């Protein structure tokens, strides 16, 4: 079964924008909705044993996702950069609440992890402002086909 190259770039665009909007939602929640704000979120992770550099990485990944994914700036690389923080979130909730999202478990972060991996694999999609450089470890001379 072949990939439909007429619609695939637009599916990648849709995924890219969705992931970026989710990143914006998480940043907004931390700063404006959470009752104790960013300080409460930060202190909660510190009390759970996470070092400050991990917390800074989480924020940087969310900001990069919000700023770079929607317009398509180095989409593949931003998705790969962001993926470990989501894996960490899945691990955080899996050990505390279990798998199912109905009790704030790891189900949604695991799905988000797969979506980021798919985005990195399929590429920038249509209307990317700064297309991602090729992965150096894959070799070959083939480049993704742009949307028509």
Backbone bond lengths (Angstrom), bond angles and torsions (degrees), N, CA, C in turn:
res aa  C-N    CA-C-N  psi(-1)  N-CA   C-N-CA  omega(-1)  CA-C   N-CA-C  phi
1 X - - - 1.439 - - 1.529 108.70 -
2 X 1.294 116.29 128.72 1.462 122.09 -177.80 1.528 110.67 -92.47
3 X 1.311 114.85 156.07 1.462 120.80 174.72 1.514 108.15 -82.49
4 X 1.297 116.96 134.09 1.459 122.03 179.58 1.519 108.71 -75.96
5 X 1.314 117.08 102.59 1.463 121.74 -176.06 1.527 112.64 -72.58
6 X 1.317 117.97 -7.84 1.460 119.56 174.97 1.522 111.34 -78.20
7 X 1.338 116.61 -33.52 1.467 119.75 -176.19 1.525 113.60 -108.80
8 X 1.319 118.44 -19.98 1.475 121.24 -176.00 1.534 113.16 -57.59
9 X 1.334 119.06 -43.17 1.474 117.54 179.12 1.529 113.20 -61.70
10 X 1.318 116.94 -31.61 1.457 120.58 179.75 1.530 111.24 -78.41
11 X 1.328 116.94 -31.57 1.464 120.53 173.23 1.526 109.81 -65.34
12 X 1.333 116.47 -41.14 1.472 120.35 177.16 1.525 110.16 -64.41
13 X 1.331 117.54 -39.39 1.473 121.52 175.74 1.521 110.29 -60.82
14 X 1.321 117.27 -46.39 1.463 121.51 -179.68 1.530 111.08 -61.12
15 X 1.319 117.03 -44.06 1.457 121.01 178.08 1.526 110.60 -63.78
16 X 1.321 116.63 -43.53 1.463 122.09 -179.78 1.533 111.26 -60.14
17 X 1.311 117.34 -45.89 1.465 121.51 -179.47 1.530 110.02 -67.86
18 X 1.325 117.57 -40.57 1.465 120.86 178.67 1.523 111.22 -61.55
19 X 1.328 116.96 -46.11 1.465 120.41 178.98 1.528 111.03 -63.09
20 X 1.315 117.21 -39.95 1.460 120.61 177.52 1.517 112.63 -64.65
21 X 1.325 116.69 -40.44 1.467 120.00 178.04 1.524 111.31 -66.37
22 X 1.325 116.80 -36.63 1.464 119.61 175.87 1.530 110.73 -63.89
23 X 1.320 116.88 -38.78 1.465 120.20 177.07 1.525 110.41 -63.40
24 X 1.321 117.19 -43.02 1.465 120.96 176.78 1.529 110.40 -60.61
25 X 1.328 117.02 -42.98 1.462 120.67 180.00 1.524 111.26 -60.46
26 X 1.316 117.36 -40.83 1.459 120.02 -179.83 1.529 112.07 -68.65
27 X 1.318 116.45 -39.63 1.467 119.32 177.03 1.524 110.04 -65.04
28 X 1.314 116.38 -44.65 1.465 121.11 179.29 1.523 110.45 -59.51
29 X 1.329 116.16 -43.38 1.469 120.31 179.02 1.522 110.92 -59.26
30 X 1.328 116.77 -45.79 1.466 120.66 -177.42 1.533 111.97 -62.89
31 X 1.319 116.71 -40.04 1.459 120.55 -173.82 1.530 114.03 -89.37
32 X 1.345 117.93 -32.98 1.459 119.15 -168.19 1.526 115.80 -122.24
33 X 1.316 119.03 -23.57 1.465 120.18 -175.32 1.524 111.64 -102.84
34 X 1.284 116.55 -42.53 1.462 120.97 -178.40 1.530 108.93 -56.80
35 X 1.337 118.25 128.57 1.468 120.12 -175.44 1.531 114.06 -57.71
36 X 1.324 117.62 -38.35 1.464 119.75 -179.77 1.524 112.72 -97.25
37 X 1.325 116.72 7.91 1.457 122.78 172.86 1.520 115.22 64.52
38 X 1.304 114.24 -162.12 1.457 121.24 -178.54 1.528 111.06 -62.26
39 X 1.325 116.93 -37.29 1.471 120.05 179.58 1.525 111.22 -60.90
40 X 1.318 117.02 -42.61 1.458 120.33 179.07 1.513 112.12 -65.50
41 X 1.327 116.29 -40.68 1.465 120.58 177.66 1.527 109.90 -63.68
42 X 1.315 116.16 -47.39 1.464 121.60 -179.39 1.532 110.30 -61.29
43 X 1.332 117.02 -48.59 1.462 120.93 -179.14 1.527 111.87 -63.46
44 X 1.324 117.26 -35.31 1.460 120.70 177.71 1.524 111.82 -62.91
45 X 1.324 116.34 -42.25 1.468 119.39 177.91 1.526 111.38 -70.60
46 X 1.326 116.70 -35.87 1.465 119.91 177.18 1.535 109.87 -64.12
47 X 1.319 116.94 -43.77 1.462 120.41 178.90 1.532 111.37 -67.09
48 X 1.327 118.09 -26.24 1.466 121.54 177.20 1.527 111.36 -78.27
49 X 1.350 117.01 -4.66 1.453 120.21 174.66 1.514 115.59 103.24
50 X 1.325 117.55 5.57 1.466 119.49 -179.67 1.525 110.13 -82.16
51 X 1.340 117.57 134.75 1.469 119.67 176.52 1.534 110.46 -71.86
52 X 1.332 115.61 158.47 1.466 120.65 -177.61 1.515 113.04 -58.80
53 X 1.337 118.93 -34.28 1.466 119.82 -178.51 1.527 111.29 -64.64
54 X 1.325 118.00 -31.11 1.465 120.88 177.15 1.526 109.73 -68.10
55 X 1.312 116.36 -41.23 1.457 120.89 -178.97 1.530 110.27 -67.11
56 X 1.325 117.08 -39.83 1.466 121.08 176.41 1.527 110.16 -63.99
57 X 1.336 117.02 -41.14 1.468 120.49 177.43 1.528 110.93 -60.96
58 X 1.332 117.44 -42.55 1.462 120.43 179.16 1.521 110.17 -59.34
59 X 1.317 117.01 -47.53 1.466 119.97 179.01 1.526 111.80 -63.14
60 X 1.341 116.81 -41.70 1.472 119.04 179.87 1.521 110.98 -64.70
61 X 1.322 117.14 -38.29 1.468 119.89 177.99 1.513 112.32 -65.51
62 X 1.320 116.38 -41.15 1.464 119.33 178.35 1.526 111.12 -67.18
63 X 1.328 117.40 -41.16 1.467 119.71 178.32 1.526 111.25 -65.70
64 X 1.328 117.56 -43.01 1.467 119.61 176.89 1.522 110.79 -61.88
65 X 1.330 116.47 -42.30 1.460 119.74 177.72 1.518 111.95 -60.33
66 X 1.325 116.22 -41.83 1.463 120.07 -179.12 1.525 112.13 -69.67
67 X 1.315 116.87 -39.64 1.462 120.91 -173.99 1.528 112.43 -85.60
68 X 1.318 117.78 -35.26 1.468 120.66 -171.03 1.525 114.81 -101.20
69 X 1.321 119.09 -31.35 1.457 119.00 -175.27 1.525 112.78 -70.15
70 X 1.301 117.67 -45.40 1.465 119.55 -176.11 1.529 111.95 -60.31
71 X 1.326 120.08 -49.71 1.469 118.23 178.70 1.529 113.92 -79.47
72 X 1.324 117.53 -9.86 1.463 119.96 178.71 1.518 112.76 81.57
73 X 1.305 116.71 54.81 1.460 122.06 178.04 1.524 107.52 -107.19
74 X 1.329 116.33 109.12 1.475 122.21 -178.41 1.526 111.33 48.85
75 X 1.313 116.26 50.26 1.461 122.89 -172.86 1.527 113.07 -54.10
76 X 1.331 117.17 -48.88 1.471 119.61 -177.41 1.521 111.17 -58.15
77 X 1.308 116.53 -46.38 1.456 121.35 -176.01 1.519 111.98 -70.10
78 X 1.328 117.21 -37.86 1.463 120.60 177.43 1.532 109.83 -66.63
79 X 1.325 117.46 -40.58 1.469 120.41 177.38 1.526 110.61 -61.65
80 X 1.318 117.32 -42.27 1.467 120.24 178.51 1.528 111.56 -68.70
81 X 1.319 117.35 -36.69 1.467 121.09 178.12 1.531 110.78 -65.44
82 X 1.313 116.03 -38.40 1.457 121.80 -175.78 1.528 112.03 -78.96
83 X 1.303 117.70 -27.12 1.461 120.97 -172.93 1.533 114.08 -57.38
84 X 1.327 121.84 -44.11 1.470 119.30 -179.87 1.528 114.12 -60.37
85 X 1.323 118.59 -32.30 1.456 118.95 179.02 1.522 110.78 -67.98
86 X 1.324 116.59 -34.18 1.461 119.61 178.28 1.530 110.38 -73.39
87 X 1.328 117.14 -36.30 1.462 120.26 174.20 1.532 109.13 -61.59
88 X 1.324 116.53 -41.17 1.463 120.57 176.41 1.516 112.16 -62.64
89 X 1.327 116.75 -39.50 1.464 119.87 177.48 1.530 110.28 -64.73
90 X 1.315 116.47 -40.33 1.468 120.22 177.69 1.527 110.29 -61.84
91 X 1.313 116.57 -43.61 1.464 120.50 179.27 1.532 110.34 -64.91
92 X 1.323 116.50 -41.96 1.466 121.39 179.00 1.524 110.45 -56.20
93 X 1.337 117.35 -49.62 1.464 120.98 -176.30 1.519 112.22 -78.29
94 X 1.307 117.96 -31.69 1.462 120.32 179.20 1.527 110.99 -62.80
95 X 1.333 116.81 -42.42 1.464 120.03 -178.98 1.527 112.43 -74.22
96 X 1.330 117.75 -22.86 1.462 119.98 -177.29 1.526 113.52 -99.20
97 X 1.324 117.18 -36.91 1.464 120.34 -173.36 1.526 113.86 -123.35
98 X 1.316 117.83 -14.32 1.460 120.04 -177.88 1.518 111.78 98.50
99 X 1.310 116.07 -163.56 1.461 121.52 -173.72 1.520 113.66 -81.67
100 X 1.310 118.12 -46.53 1.456 120.79 -166.47 1.525 113.02 -72.93
101 X 1.329 115.37 134.02 1.457 122.28 -176.69 1.525 112.11 -69.89
102 X 1.319 117.46 -18.77 1.468 120.11 -179.82 1.524 111.91 -62.66
103 X 1.341 116.36 -19.53 1.466 120.91 175.78 1.531 109.78 -117.94
104 X 1.330 116.91 31.66 1.473 123.55 -178.09 1.517 112.44 62.36
105 X 1.312 116.52 39.53 1.459 121.29 -178.99 1.511 113.49 -85.74
106 X 1.318 115.76 -161.84 1.458 123.08 -171.79 1.524 114.10 -89.67
107 X 1.310 118.87 -1.99 1.462 121.80 -174.44 1.535 112.49 -56.59
108 X 1.316 118.40 -50.64 1.457 121.62 -178.35 1.529 112.63 -67.76
109 X 1.345 119.54 -46.22 1.470 118.19 176.61 1.531 113.31 -60.82
110 X 1.320 117.76 -32.81 1.468 119.33 176.91 1.532 110.99 -67.70
111 X 1.322 116.79 -40.44 1.462 120.02 175.95 1.533 110.44 -64.14
112 X 1.314 117.38 -40.46 1.456 122.49 177.69 1.529 110.24 -62.64
113 X 1.330 117.54 -38.88 1.464 122.00 176.61 1.526 110.87 -59.69
114 X 1.320 116.24 -46.47 1.465 120.35 179.10 1.525 110.36 -63.13
115 X 1.324 117.49 -41.13 1.464 120.72 179.42 1.530 111.29 -62.29
116 X 1.328 117.50 -40.47 1.468 120.21 177.14 1.526 111.43 -65.82
117 X 1.317 116.68 -39.16 1.462 120.49 177.85 1.530 110.72 -65.54
118 X 1.322 116.69 -41.21 1.465 120.61 176.80 1.525 109.93 -63.45
119 X 1.321 117.71 -43.44 1.471 120.86 178.91 1.519 110.75 -59.68
120 X 1.331 117.23 -44.13 1.459 120.31 178.47 1.525 110.61 -62.75
121 X 1.318 116.55 -35.46 1.462 120.10 -178.77 1.520 114.00 -74.77
122 X 1.320 117.16 -40.38 1.467 118.51 -176.36 1.518 112.79 -86.64
123 X 1.312 117.23 -18.80 1.459 119.42 174.21 1.507 114.41 98.99
124 X 1.315 113.49 -163.65 1.467 122.49 -170.60 1.519 114.33 -69.41
125 X 1.295 117.43 -38.42 1.450 120.77 -175.17 1.522 111.60 83.51
126 X 1.308 114.84 -171.01 1.463 121.88 -176.67 1.525 110.93 -70.09
127 X 1.313 115.30 150.20 1.468 124.20 171.93 1.531 114.26 60.62
128 X 1.296 118.12 32.34 1.462 120.84 177.19 1.523 109.49 -76.22
129 X 1.328 116.75 132.21 1.464 121.15 -179.34 1.522 112.65 -72.45
130 X 1.321 117.02 -41.42 1.470 122.05 -179.49 1.522 107.84 -133.95
131 X 1.338 117.18 91.30 1.467 120.21 -177.25 1.529 112.14 -56.69
132 X 1.313 114.64 146.23 1.463 121.20 -179.19 1.517 111.37 -68.66
133 X 1.334 117.22 138.86 1.462 119.50 171.00 1.529 109.47 -63.69
134 X 1.321 116.00 156.25 1.457 120.27 179.33 1.519 110.56 -62.70
135 X 1.334 115.51 153.69 1.455 120.41 172.63 1.518 107.73 -70.78
136 X 1.324 118.81 125.14 1.466 120.57 -175.53 1.519 113.56 -70.21
137 X 1.312 118.27 -23.06 1.456 121.26 -174.19 1.521 113.37 -89.54
138 X 1.327 118.80 -3.95 1.453 120.38 -179.03 1.522 113.07 -90.29
139 X 1.324 117.57 -20.61 1.457 120.45 179.24 1.516 112.08 67.96
140 X 1.314 114.84 -168.33 1.461 119.51 178.94 1.504 112.40 76.94
141 X 1.317 114.66 166.78 1.462 120.28 -179.17 1.524 111.76 -112.21
142 X 1.306 117.39 6.31 1.448 119.79 -176.11 1.524 110.80 -78.69
143 X 1.287 114.85 141.52 1.465 122.10 179.53 1.524 107.24 -121.91
144 X 1.288 117.94 151.52 1.453 121.67 178.56 1.525 109.76 -60.24
145 X 1.304 115.99 146.37 1.466 121.92 179.71 1.519 108.12 -86.02
146 X 1.337 118.14 125.37 1.468 119.76 179.88 1.527 111.16 -71.67
147 X 1.309 116.02 160.59 1.462 121.51 177.58 1.518 108.96 -67.34
148 X 1.296 114.83 145.42 1.479 119.99 179.97 1.493 111.96 -89.49
